[in-house]
Amino acid sequence: MAKVKLTRNRLTGPVITRLGGKGYALTHDEFVEMPLWSAVSLLGDEGLMIEFTAKDEKAITNLNELSLRVLGDEFGVEHDAKKIKKVMFPKTRKPKKKAKPVEKPIVEEPPIEIESEEE
C-alpha cells in the first residue's frame, strides 16, 4: 500500500478523490494508504507526496502494462518490472571489510663473520 498526502496545507479542508470505487480524503497532516495502482495514477501531480512501501515492491510485478509505462517514465527507466524495482527500491550494499595485511615476523639473522686471510 502506497502512502499519499498533500505537499501544501489546504485551508478549505481535505481533497477528496475517488479511485476504484473508494474515496480517499487527502490532507497535509497525515499519509493515506491506497493500493499501488491508485498511487501510480496520481504520479506527476506536484501537489501530492507519494511514498512507496516494501509491499509495493512485490506488487509491481502484478501491474498492468499502462501502469508499468507510467512508472518507467516517472523514474526514467525502461518499462520493465525488474528494472523499475531496482530504481525504486535500491538494495544497500555493505562495504567490504578490508583485510588487514599480515605482517611477517622479522627474523634477525646473526651477523656473518668473515675470516680474514691474515691469520
C-alpha positions in Angstrom: 0.0 0.0 0.0 1.4 3.3 -1.1 1.2 6.3 1.2 -0.1 9.7 -0.2 -0.5 13.1 1.3 -0.7 16.7 0.1 2.5 18.7 -0.1 0.9 22.0 1.0 -1.7 22.7 3.6 -5.2 23.3 2.3 -7.3 25.8 4.3 -10.7 24.7 2.9 -10.3 21.0 4.0 -9.1 17.7 2.6 -9.0 16.9 -1.1 -11.5 14.1 -1.7 -10.5 11.7 -4.5 -12.4 8.6 -5.7 -10.3 5.8 -7.2 -11.6 2.3 -7.9 -14.9 2.9 -6.2 -13.3 4.0 -2.9 -13.0 7.6 -1.6 -9.8 9.0 -0.1 -9.5 12.2 1.9 -6.0 13.6 1.3 -4.6 16.1 3.8 -1.2 17.7 4.5 -1.0 16.3 8.0 -1.0 12.6 7.6 -0.5 9.9 4.9 -3.4 8.0 3.5 -2.7 4.4 2.4 -4.0 3.3 -1.0 -3.3 0.5 -3.5 -0.3 0.8 -5.7 -2.2 1.1 -8.9 -4.2 4.1 -7.4 -1.0 5.8 -6.4 0.5 5.2 -9.8 -2.4 7.0 -11.3 -1.6 10.1 -9.2 2.1 10.2 -10.2 3.1 13.5 -11.7 0.9 15.7 -9.6 3.2 18.2 -7.9 0.6 18.8 -5.1 1.0 15.2 -3.8 3.7 13.4 -2.0 3.8 9.6 -2.7 5.8 7.1 -0.7 6.1 3.5 -1.8 6.4 0.8 0.8 8.0 -2.7 0.8 4.7 -4.3 -0.1 4.7 -2.2 -3.3 7.9 -3.8 -4.4 6.2 -7.2 -4.6 3.0 -5.7 -6.2 5.0 -4.1 -9.1 5.2 -7.4 -10.9 1.4 -7.6 -11.0 0.8 -4.2 -12.5 -0.6 -3.8 -16.0 1.4 -2.5 -19.0 0.0 1.0 -18.7 1.0 1.4 -15.0 4.5 0.0 -15.8 4.8 2.6 -18.6 3.8 5.4 -16.2 6.3 4.2 -13.5 9.1 3.7 -16.1 8.6 7.2 -17.5 8.5 8.7 -14.0 11.7 7.1 -12.9 13.5 7.3 -16.2 13.9 3.6 -16.9 12.6 1.0 -19.4 9.0 -0.2 -18.9 10.2 -3.5 -17.3 9.1 -4.5 -13.8 12.6 -5.7 -12.7 14.3 -2.5 -13.8 11.7 -0.4 -12.2 12.1 -2.3 -8.9 15.9 -1.7 -9.0 15.4 2.0 -9.3 12.5 2.4 -6.8 13.9 0.0 -4.2 17.7 0.0 -4.4 19.5 -2.6 -2.3 22.1 -1.2 0.0 25.3 -3.0 -0.1 27.6 -3.1 2.9 31.1 -2.1 2.1 33.5 -4.9 2.1 35.8 -5.1 5.1 39.4 -4.6 4.1 41.6 -7.4 5.2 44.4 -6.4 7.4 47.8 -7.1 5.8 49.5 -10.0 7.5 52.8 -8.8 9.0 55.6 -11.3 8.5 57.6 -11.7 11.7 61.0 -10.2 11.4 63.7 -12.8 11.9 67.0 -11.4 13.0 69.9 -13.2 11.4 73.1 -13.4 13.3 75.9 -11.4 11.7 78.2 -13.3 9.4 81.8 -13.3 10.4 84.2 -13.1 7.6 87.6 -14.7 8.3 90.4 -12.7 7.1 93.4 -14.2 5.2 95.9 -12.6 7.6 95.5 -15.2 10.3 
